[in-house]
Amino acid sequence: LRQGLDKTRRSLVNQLKAIVGQGPLNQDAVEEIEALLLQADVGVAATDRIIDSLQKKLREEALPPDQAIAYLKSILRDMLDRPLGQSYNPTFAPEKDALNIWLITGVNGAGKTTTIGKLAHLAQKSEYNCLIAAADTFRAAAVEQVKVWGQRSGVEVISNPGQNTDPAAVVFDAIGSAQSRGTELLLVDTAGRLQNKKNLMDELSKVRRIIDKKAGDAKIESLLVLDATLGQNGLRQAEVFLEAAQLSGVVLTKLDGTAKGGIALAVVQQLGLPIRFIGAGEGIEDLRPFSSYEFVEALLA
Ligand code: GDP
């Protein structure tokens, strides 16, 4: 993780230490910190929240350099742990001996297929009985790509090879198979053509409805895969998915390719969703469950 966040850390930490190192934190330093956070793509709303907390603390007591960084870390951790001020279960794992359905959405190119492959691998390693539904039926290449990841991770892929197949039908069949086989984790791949927003929303809403209807007492999660290198633009795209897929969390990918890792804070603040996994590389092992502690330490250590 530390390596993945290297670019962000290098641009953030030295400057932050230089600002803070000048002595007890003063108003000028706070403004410089504000600029640094905006540069790292923390976003206006999240930056405001951080700076407000810092100002409030400073009215109560002076903050010498080491305490200033420690306090900043605690603010960041708290924000990441409590989207919209509410805490959520920090351990995020599929329930054993039960069906868990994870709907995986995102714009084409965000890293959706790669993430599904990595999740399948993680599930195999943790001895979950896993299955993938290839419901991006619009692109034949997408189904093939998911199958390649299925082979790599040793997880079977359910697809429907017919032309113009309805994604909801693939999902319907896949849930049926999952139920009869005692699958514990069903990963559902979906389309991500943003060029046609209305169709995409309709399709996703339909897939989501089928899942809700057919899932019985399965535990449903809906994860948005977001490309961290897109920064605030990625966040604007996210809004399309919020409602249609009824998102419950985010997977942030490509953190290794950006100096704007601060986007994690913007995601939590602006979408009100927890980050569940982060991707920091193209390999099958390059996905980790998200931990606010690890993230903040990797960012500001
Ligand atoms: P999809 O269209 O959303 O399914 O995206 P893909 O899974 O095909 O990924 C698009 C590109 O991003 C591929 O070249 C992946 O190797 C790359 N990619 C995905 N996740 C990561 C990541 O965490 N880090 C890096 N550096 N590249 C990634």
Residues whose N, C-alpha, C, O or C-beta is under 5 A from the ligand:
A	BS01	GDP	V107 N108 G109 A110 G111 K112 T113 T114 T115 T253 K254 L255 D256 G257 G279 A280 G281 E282 D286
